[in-house]
Amino acid sequence: MRRIAAVAASLALIVTLGVRLYNKNNVCVSFVDGRKVTDREVVMNDVDNILADLLTDRTDMEELLNDFFDK
């Protein structure tokens, strides 16, 4: 039983370290008007705005896509 507990604890430690390392290297990137933006707050704000536009009651998909791609 002690071996099983030791193996489980080791696996939990490895998974925890792996998740922390992955999240450390996880970078938010957005391109706005040809500029690369890496500020997490700005990128997430852009994502929220885009999702809000997509999830509104607008039914004209062509208009929505034109607004999205500025055409």
ZAKE-400502 format. One record per residue (C-alpha): residue in one letter; x negated, z, y. Coordinates in steps of 0.25 Angstrom, whole numbers. Layout:
<recs>
+---+-------+-------+-------+
| r |    px |    pz |    py |
+---+-------+-------+-------+
| A |     X |     Z |     Y |
...
+---+-------+-------+-------+
</recs>
This chain:
<recs>
+---+-------+-------+-------+
| r |    px |    pz |    py |
+---+-------+-------+-------+
| M |     0 |     0 |     0 |
| R |   -12 |     3 |     9 |
| R |   -17 |   -11 |     7 |
| I |    -4 |   -18 |    11 |
| A |    -3 |    -9 |    23 |
| A |   -17 |   -13 |    27 |
| V |   -15 |   -28 |    25 |
| A |    -2 |   -27 |    33 |
| A |    -9 |   -20 |    44 |
| S |   -20 |   -30 |    44 |
| L |   -11 |   -42 |    44 |
| A |    -3 |   -35 |    56 |
| L |   -16 |   -34 |    64 |
| I |   -20 |   -48 |    61 |
| V |    -6 |   -54 |    65 |
| T |    -6 |   -45 |    78 |
| L |   -20 |   -50 |    82 |
| G |   -16 |   -64 |    79 |
| V |    -4 |   -63 |    88 |
| R |   -11 |   -57 |    99 |
| L |   -22 |   -67 |    99 |
| Y |   -12 |   -79 |    98 |
| N |    -4 |   -73 |   110 |
| K |   -17 |   -71 |   118 |
| N |   -20 |   -86 |   116 |
| N |    -5 |   -91 |   119 |
| V |    -5 |   -97 |   132 |
| C |     7 |  -102 |   140 |
| V |     4 |  -116 |   146 |
| S |    14 |  -125 |   154 |
| F |    11 |  -137 |   162 |
| V |    18 |  -138 |   175 |
| D |    17 |  -150 |   184 |
| G |     4 |  -154 |   176 |
| R |    -2 |  -140 |   178 |
| K |    -5 |  -131 |   166 |
| V |     1 |  -117 |   168 |
| T |    -4 |  -106 |   159 |
| D |     3 |   -94 |   167 |
| R |    12 |   -88 |   156 |
| E |    22 |   -83 |   166 |
| V |    23 |   -97 |   173 |
| V |    24 |  -104 |   159 |
| M |    35 |   -95 |   154 |
| N |    43 |   -96 |   167 |
| D |    42 |  -112 |   165 |
| V |    47 |  -110 |   151 |
| D |    58 |  -101 |   155 |
| N |    62 |  -111 |   165 |
| I |    62 |  -123 |   156 |
| L |    70 |  -116 |   145 |
| A |    80 |  -111 |   156 |
| D |    82 |  -126 |   160 |
| L |    83 |  -130 |   146 |
| L |    93 |  -120 |   142 |
| T |   103 |  -121 |   153 |
| D |   116 |  -128 |   152 |
| R |   111 |  -141 |   157 |
| T |   116 |  -152 |   147 |
| D |   109 |  -164 |   153 |
| M |    96 |  -165 |   145 |
| E |    91 |  -177 |   152 |
| E |    92 |  -169 |   165 |
| L |    85 |  -157 |   159 |
| L |    74 |  -165 |   153 |
| N |    72 |  -173 |   167 |
| D |    71 |  -159 |   174 |
| F |    62 |  -154 |   163 |
| F |    52 |  -166 |   164 |
| D |    54 |  -168 |   179 |
| K |    59 |  -182 |   178 |
+---+-------+-------+-------+
</recs>
